[in-house]
Amino acid sequence: MGRIIAVTNQKGGVGKTTTCVNLAAALAANGRRVLLVDLDPQGNATVGSGLDRRAVDPTAYEVLTEQCSAREAIQTLAEAGFDALPANGDLTAAEVELLEAERREQRLHNQLRQVADGYDYLFIDCPPALNILTLNALAAAHGALIPVQCEYLALEGLAALLDTIRGVQASANPELVIEGLVRTMYDARNNLAGQVGEQLAAHFGGQLYEAVIPRNVRLAEAPSHGLPALAYDRASRGALAYVALASEMERRQRSGGAASAASA
């Protein structure tokens, strides 16, 4: 079975979608079979992968509401190099419908287990909120990958997410671990970024990835072209940073280094 990784942080604008799309592309370029699951009603991962969120059908909404299977909703993206389960604004309705549904936190888990054997990695792009969609992602995942922007109050912003992960471990998914934390939008010229990075290293130790994702124009431009940075400008600093992150993730998988419990 492929490793299912929820890319999550309740704070918006920290690079969750950028990390999902570009890490998926980097691993696919290494010959890995990758599925990107868009679980954000904004559908930005869908657009960044080259799909029109207004035209995709079926989507994650139909999958979560059991109107179709994940296999029926998955699309193969030749240019990006990976498969995608798309999403759009319809997912907002799923948030409401799932609140009264049976097994509401297990819907995604049940669907992804039916296709996971066909992939090496499955990445779930979570919404910037600790809602029922995020809970579905964490209940389905083997690990949580947390992008962190090195700015003021970054550590305090992680507290609620870590509490949520512990809650999911205690109830819906005892196998869930912290896959790791990755520093995003990093500006080495900014003293605060360095200080926050040191705090993260001191607090999380080996859970913090060595690879650092810089602020990069090409990373920001690529989604408007419907491409991962690796396909848009493979020599850019942003694309190379995600190649390094993918390599580090593969090394951790081989050494079994991802199995870290949530810690405060």
C-alpha positions in Angstrom: 0.0 0.0 0.0 1.2 3.5 -0.8 2.0 5.9 2.0 -0.8 8.4 2.5 0.4 11.8 3.7 -1.9 14.7 4.7 -0.3 18.0 4.0 -1.9 20.2 6.7 -1.7 23.4 8.7 -4.7 25.3 9.9 -3.0 28.6 9.0 -3.5 29.7 5.4 -0.8 30.9 3.1 2.0 28.7 4.4 2.5 26.7 1.2 0.4 23.6 1.6 -0.8 23.4 -2.0 2.5 24.4 -3.4 4.1 21.6 -1.3 1.5 19.1 -2.4 1.8 19.8 -6.1 5.6 20.1 -6.3 6.4 17.3 -4.0 4.1 15.1 -6.0 5.8 16.2 -9.2 9.3 15.7 -7.8 8.6 12.1 -6.6 6.9 11.3 -9.9 10.0 12.5 -11.7 11.9 9.9 -9.7 9.6 7.2 -11.1 7.2 7.0 -8.1 3.5 6.5 -8.7 1.8 9.5 -7.0 -1.8 10.5 -6.4 -2.7 14.0 -5.3 -6.0 14.3 -3.5 -7.4 17.9 -3.4 -9.5 18.2 -0.3 -9.7 22.0 -0.3 -12.9 23.7 -1.7 -10.7 26.4 -3.2 -9.5 23.7 -5.7 -6.0 25.3 -6.0 -4.2 22.0 -6.1 -6.5 21.0 -8.9 -5.7 24.2 -10.9 -2.0 23.9 -10.1 -2.0 20.4 -11.5 -3.4 21.6 -14.9 -7.1 20.9 -14.5 -10.1 23.3 -14.8 -11.8 23.2 -11.5 -15.0 24.5 -13.1 -15.2 21.6 -15.5 -14.0 18.6 -13.4 -16.6 15.9 -12.7 -16.8 13.9 -10.6 -14.8 15.4 -7.8 -13.8 14.8 -4.1 -17.3 15.9 -3.2 -18.9 12.9 -5.0 -16.3 10.7 -3.4 -16.9 11.9 0.2 -20.7 11.7 -0.2 -20.4 8.2 -1.7 -21.9 9.1 -5.0 -18.9 7.6 -6.8 -15.7 5.8 -5.9 -12.2 7.4 -5.8 -11.2 5.3 -8.7 -13.9 6.9 -10.8 -12.9 10.4 -9.9 -9.1 10.1 -10.4 -7.6 11.7 -13.5 -4.2 11.0 -15.0 -2.1 14.1 -15.7 0.6 13.3 -18.3 2.3 16.7 -18.2 2.4 16.9 -14.4 3.5 13.2 -14.1 1.0 12.2 -11.4 -2.7 11.4 -10.9 -5.1 13.7 -9.2 -8.5 13.5 -7.5 -9.8 17.0 -8.1 -11.9 19.3 -6.1 -13.9 22.6 -6.4 -16.4 24.6 -4.5 -18.8 21.7 -4.2 -16.7 20.5 -1.3 -18.2 23.2 0.8 -21.5 21.4 0.7 -19.8 18.2 1.7 -18.7 19.9 4.9 -22.3 20.4 5.8 -23.6 17.1 4.6 -20.9 15.1 6.5 -21.8 16.6 9.8 -24.9 14.4 10.0 -23.5 11.4 8.2 -22.5 8.0 9.6 -18.8 7.3 9.7 -18.2 10.9 8.7 -14.5 10.9 9.6 -13.8 7.7 7.8 -15.2 8.5 4.3 -11.9 9.3 2.7 -10.1 6.5 4.6 -12.4 3.9 3.1 -12.1 5.3 -0.4 -8.3 5.7 -0.5 -7.7 2.2 0.8 -9.4 0.9 -2.4 -6.8 2.6 -4.6 -3.7 2.9 -2.4 -2.1 -0.2 -3.7 -1.7 1.5 -7.1 0.6 4.2 -5.7 3.8 4.7 -3.8 2.6 8.1 -2.3 -0.8 9.7 -1.9 -0.8 13.3 -0.9 -3.9 15.0 0.5 -4.0 18.8 0.2 -6.0 19.9 3.3 -8.0 23.1 3.7 -6.7 25.9 6.0 -9.0 24.9 8.8 -9.4 22.1 11.4 -12.8 21.0 10.0 -14.4 17.7 9.0 -12.4 17.7 5.7 -9.1 17.9 7.6 -10.3 15.3 10.0 -11.1 13.0 7.1 -7.6 13.5 5.8 -5.9 12.8 9.1 -8.1 9.7 9.7 -7.0 8.4 6.3 -3.3 9.3 6.5 -0.3 7.4 7.7 1.5 10.7 8.3 0.9 14.4 8.6 3.3 16.7 6.7 3.2 20.2 8.2 4.5 23.2 6.1 5.6 26.0 8.4 6.3 29.6 7.3 9.1 31.0 9.5 7.4 34.0 10.9 6.2 35.4 14.2 4.0 33.1 16.3 4.7 30.1 14.0 5.2 27.8 16.9 2.0 29.0 18.7 0.1 28.4 15.5 1.0 24.7 15.6 -0.5 24.0 19.0 -4.0 23.5 17.8 -2.9 21.3 14.9 -0.9 19.1 17.3 -3.8 18.8 19.6 -6.0 17.8 16.7 -3.5 15.1 15.6 -3.4 13.7 19.2 -7.2 13.6 19.2 -7.3 11.7 15.9 -4.6 9.3 17.2 -6.7 8.6 20.2 -9.9 8.0 18.4 -10.0 7.6 14.6 -6.4 6.7 13.6 -3.9 5.4 16.2 -1.3 4.8 13.4 -1.1 8.5 12.5 2.3 10.0 12.9 3.9 13.4 12.2 5.6 12.8 8.9 7.7 15.9 9.4 7.7 19.7 9.3 9.1 21.6 6.3 10.1 25.3 6.3 8.4 27.2 3.4 8.7 30.7 1.9 12.1 30.9 3.6 14.0 34.1 3.2 17.6 33.7 4.4 18.1 37.5 4.5 15.4 37.7 7.2 16.8 37.3 10.7 13.4 36.3 12.1 13.2 33.4 9.6 16.5 32.1 10.9 15.4 32.5 14.5 12.1 30.7 14.0 14.0 28.0 12.1 16.2 27.5 15.1 13.2 27.3 17.4 11.6 24.7 15.2 14.8 22.6 15.1 15.1 22.8 18.9 11.4 21.9 19.5 10.9 19.2 16.9 14.4 17.9 16.3 14.6 15.2 13.7 10.9 15.8 12.7 12.1 19.0 10.9 13.2 18.3 7.3 16.6 19.7 6.4 15.4 20.7 3.0 14.1 24.3 3.0 11.7 25.8 0.5 12.7 29.4 -0.4 10.6 32.3 -1.5 10.8 31.9 -5.3 9.0 33.7 -8.2 8.8 30.6 -10.3 7.0 28.7 -7.5 4.4 31.5 -7.5 4.1 31.7 -11.3 3.8 28.0 -12.0 0.2 27.5 -10.9 -1.1 30.2 -13.3 0.3 28.0 -16.1 -1.3 24.8 -14.6 2.1 23.3 -14.0 4.3 22.2 -11.1 7.5 24.2 -10.9 9.5 21.2 -12.1 7.7 21.3 -15.4 7.5 25.1 -15.6 11.2 25.8 -14.8 13.1 22.8 -13.6 16.2 24.8 -12.9 14.5 27.3 -10.6 15.5 27.4 -6.9 12.0 26.5 -5.9 11.9 23.4 -8.1 15.3 22.2 -6.9 14.2 22.7 -3.3 11.3 20.3 -3.8 13.6 17.8 -5.5 15.7 17.9 -2.4 12.7 17.5 -0.2 11.5 14.5 -2.2 14.9 12.9 -1.9 15.0 13.5 1.8 11.5 12.0 2.2 12.6 8.9 0.2 15.6 8.5 2.5 13.4 8.7 5.6 11.0 6.1 4.2 13.9 3.7 3.5 15.2 4.2 7.1 11.8 4.2 8.7 12.4 7.7 10.1 8.8 8.9 9.5 7.3 7.1 12.5 7.3 9.9 15.0 4.4 10.5 17.4 2.9 13.9 17.8 4.8 15.9 20.5 4.0 19.2 22.0 
